[in-house]
């Protein structure tokens, strides 16, 4: 007799999304049995993740009661189920597991040289990733390849990206039309350009802003997975699943696509599995390590603990880890304090800006060499970066072409 599906409950630190579940099918499940499970929910409005004609559109269908995730990425569905249908699911031996959905996400060629001038204090991070050693006002320059990430897509999985944010004219200059696209919103009633907190817009500006970002010719695509309710940010792991599935289906070239993630959850195997699949497909999955009132180990968080993602920690101007920054198996460290004030988000600190800087740097490498393999690119970033003198082997990656100070 086949084993019944495992039921995964989220820890009490997360807020459950009522009656919503992530369902994973067993690998050997026959297609007709898979369809029979889906048919349980056919009375609802079914949402199949289909590719859009272009990156410039909004998926007007939106997330509905049943989402069928593409089989190549994650063979399963996200459903709203009453008690009767949940009991039916839990008795089906063709299902590997059923996981509660939960919210309350954790928010955590030639060369050009830009003189940062009087604005150096707000752009010190650019100087740090372009020059060896600790930040020094005398080294207030940002040098980057002329290719500037051209042909590379950076997907901002966040609170939305609004390039015309009212009251913040600098945003429109950093995020011009033609490089910033509305992709997908997993939040009902909200569009990809709706950004109530400004966090996603800030991330886009750091990764690829035209004047103060890293990869200034990259494409920036908004994938909105958090919204706002009652003045507080909201989102769910199921929303992240939907957003990542949309990226999988719509990226122009998976090997030249970067997923920048700034939301996460408590340890959750399905989310780690999904990110591993994205890595295997060729995507660069860059994840902020997170922060709190005191440092925590990323081994307790998803997808930061996933060995396939590129986890980034935060440093201050002295190349020192702030007391709130998480620790653990972190691949790269980058500036995370006072990084580019853009839009309403405040204060401009955290591991999120550090991750956005690394996403931009990966885009620069891909812009310089379209055929470079992922292992080779990451090896170049490790070997070409600054190894901090803290005895821990922490690496601060640098933009392509930075020479040794010797």
N, C-alpha and C positions, 0 to 999 in steps of 0.2 A: 504494500500500500504506500503510495506517495505521501511524503510529508506535507503537512498543511503549512501555509505561509507564515513566516515570522512576522510578528507585529512589533513595530518600533515606536516607542513613546519618546517624545522630546522631554528633556529635563525641565524641572519646574522654573528654571531661570528664563526660559523662553515662553512666549505667549502663544498658545495654540490658536490656529485658525479654525473656527468651528466647522466640523463635518467635512473637512477637506483633507485628502490623502494622496500620497505619492505611491503608486503601485508599480512594482517591478515584476515583469514576467520571467518565468524560468527559460533558460536558453533553448531548451529542446521543445518548447511549447509549439504545437502545430498551429498553422495560421488560422484554421477554422475555429480552434478553441480560443485563440486570441480575439478573433472577431466576435465570438460569443460573449466574451467578457465585456468588450466595448459596447455590444448591443444592450447590455444592462442599462446603459446611460443614454441610449439614442433618443429618449424622450426629451433630453436636454439639447441645447444648441451646441453641436459638435464643432470644435475648432481644430482643424488639421494645420500644422505648421507648414505652409507652402511658401516657396520663394516669392519675393516681390519682383516686379519688373525692373525696379531700380532702387538704389539706396535712398533716393530722395522722397520716398513715399511713407505714409503712416499706415500701418495695418489697421484699417478701420473696423475690422471684425472684432478686434480686441480679445482678451482672454475670457472664455466662457466657462460653462459648467464642466466641460470635458475637454481636456487637452491631450492629444495623441502625440507623444514625443517621437521624433524620427528614430527608427530602429537602429540605424548605424551608430547613433550616439548613445541612446539609452532606451532599451526596449521596455517601454512602460507608458503609463498614463497618469494624469493628475485629475482627480475627480472630486466632486462634491457628492457625498453619499449619506443618506439617512441611515438609521439603525438597521432597517431591514436589508438594505443593499450592502451595508458593511458586513453583516453576518454572512451574506451570500459570498462576498469576496473572501472572507476569512476561512470559508469552508472549501475554497477552490484549490486543489493541489497543483494547478498549473501556474500559480503565483508564487514567486520567490519570497517577497515580503511586502508588507503594507506599512507605510510610515506616516505618522501624523505630520501635517504641515504646520509650521510655526512661524511666528513673526518676531518683532522686536530685534531686528538685525543689529549686529555690532558694527559701529562705524569707525571704523578705524581707517671724391674727385678733387677739385680745388678746395680751398678752405676759405671761409669767411670769418672775420674777427669783429666782434661787437664790443666797443668800449661802453662799459656799464655806467660810467659817469656819476653824476650826483645821486642817481637812483640805485647805487650799488648795494645799499643795505637791504633793499627789498628784492634784489636779484643776486644776492651772494651765492645762492645755490647754483646758478649757472656758472659762476666763476669757479666754484669748488669742483664741479664735474668736468671742467675744462683745463684745470691746472693741478699739478701734483702738490701734495702737502696740504696742510690746514689752510683755510681761507685767510687771505691777506688782502687788505685794501689795495696794496700796490700791485696785486695781480688781478685787478678788477676787469677782466676780459672774458668773453665767451667765444671760443673758436669752435666751428662746426663745419662739416663738409657741405659743399654747395648743393649736393643732392638733397640734403635736409629732409630725408625720409620720404621723398617723392615715390609714389606708387605703393606706399604702405598704408594699411588701414589700422587705425586704433579704435577699438570699440570701448566706449566709456560706460561700464555697467555700474549705474549709480542712480542719482536722484533726478536725472534729466540734464540736458544741455540747452541753455537758452542764450543764443548768440545776440539777441536784441533785448537784453534785460533792462527794463525801464529804470532810469535813475543811475545807470552805470555805463556811461558812454565808452569807457575803456574796453568793455567786454566786446563790443561790436568790432573794434579795431583789432583785437586779438583773435576773434573768431569770425572771419569774413565769410560771405556767401561763396559757395563753390568748393569749400573744403570741409564744411560742417554739415552733416546730414542728419535728418530725422530718421531713426531706424525703427524702434519698436518700443511699445510701452506695455508692461505687464500689469499696470495699475489701472483698474477700471475707471473710466471717466476722465483720464488724464492722457495727454499727448507726450511724445518724447521730448518736446521743447519745454514742457512745464517743469520748472525747477524751483520748488518753494524754498529750499534751504540754500541754494547756490553752490552746494558741494560738488555736484557733477560738472557744472560750468567751470568751477575753479580747477577741477582735475583736467578738463579738456584744455584749459589755458596753459597749465603747466606742461602737459605732455606735448602739445603742438601749437600753442599760441603763436601768431605771426610775428609779434614783436618781443615777447618775453618768454616764449615757450622753447622747448628743445627741438622737436622735429617740425620745422616750420612749413614744410610742404606736404606733410602727411594728411590723409583723410581722417576726420574725426566723426565717429558715428555714435549717436546717443542711443543707449539701450537702457530704458528707465525701468528700474525694479523696486524703487521706493517712492512713496508719495507722501501725503500729509493728511492727517485726520485730527481735528481739534487742536491744530497748531503744533502737533508732534509728528516726527517722521514715522512712517509706517512702511512695512514691506514683509515679504515672506520668503521662505526657502523655495516654495513652489514658484514664486515669481522669478527667482533666479534661474530655476530650471527652464522656465519658458523663455526667458531672455537669452540664455546660453544656447538653447535649441534654435532660436531664431538666427543667432550668429552663425551657427554651424551650417544652416541652410543658405545663408545669404552672403557670406564672405566671398569676395572675388577670388582670392587665392589663400587657402588656409595656411600655407607656409610663409606668407607675407602679411599675416594678420596677428594683431596683438590684442588680447583681452585684458583690460585694466579693471580690476575689481577692488572695490572699497567697502564692501559689506560682507558679513560672514555670520556664522552661527556657532553654537556649541558643537562639539564633536558629532559629526553626522556622516556615516559611511557613504550613503547615496550621493551626497554632494561631492565628496572626495572622488568617488568613482566617476562621476560625470566629468570632473576636471581632468582626470587621468585620460579619459577618452578624447577630450579635446586636445590634450598634449599629444597623444598618439596620432591624431589626425593632422598634426603639424602646427597647431596654434601655439603662440607664446602666451601662457596664462600668468599674468603678473598680479600678485595679491599683496595688499598691505598687511603687515604682521599684526597690526592692532595695538591698542593701548588702553589703559585704564587708570584708576587711582593709584595702583601699584603694579609693578611689572608682573606679568604672567608668562607662562611657557606656552608657545603656540601649539604644543602637542594636545592642548585641550580645545582647540578651535578648528573649525572647518571653513573653507578649504585650506587655510594656512598650513595645517599639519601635513597636507598631501605632498608626498615626495616629488610629484611630477610638476608642481607649480613653482613659479619663481617668486619666493617670498622675500619681501623687502622690509628692512628695519630702518628706524629713524635716528639721525645724528644731529647734534647742534653745531654751532660755528666752530667749536673747539674739537670737533671729531669725537665728541663724547656722547654716549647714550643718555638721553633724558630719563629721569626716574620713572616716568610713566610708560616708557616704551617696552613692549614685550620682548622676550628673549626666546632662544631655542635654535632649531636648525634653520637658520636664516641664510639665504644664498648671498644677498647683497645688502649693503647699508648705504644710505644716501641722505642728503639734507632733509630734515623734517621740521625745522623751526623757522618761522618767519619767511616762508617760501611764497613769493608772489601774491601780494594782496590783489585779488580780482573778484569783484562782485561782493555780495553781502556776507559771505561765510566768514565767521570770525570765532576764535583766533585762527590765524593761518598756520597751525601746527598739527603734527600727527604723522603717522606712518603712511597715510594716504598720499600726501604730496611726494614723499620719498618714492612710493611705488610709481606715481605718475612720471617722475623724472626718469626712472629706469625704463618705463615703457617708451618714453621718447628716445632714450639712448638706443634701445633695441631697434627702433625705427630708423635711426641714423645708420646703424650697421647694415640693416637690410637695404637701405637706400643706396649704400655704397656697393653692395654685392648681392644681387638678386638671387644667386644660386648657392649662397653659403648655407651649409647645413646647420640645424639648431645646435647640435653638440659643439660644432666648431665655433659658432658665434658666441656661445656662452663661455667656451674655453678662452676665446680672445678677450672677453670682458673680464674674466677672472685674472688672467695673466697680465693683461694690460692695465688693470686697476691698481689702486693704492691699497696695500696691505697695512692696516693700522698697527701701530706699535703698542698694542694693549695685550699682547700675548694670546689673543683669542683667534687670530687669523681672519679677522673681519676684513672684507674687501669693499672698497668704494669704487664702483666702476667709473670709467672716464669715457668721454666721447671718442670716436675713432680718430686716430692720428695724433694723440697727445704723446709727446716724447718724454723720455726720462729727463729728470732734472740734472743728471750727471753730465 
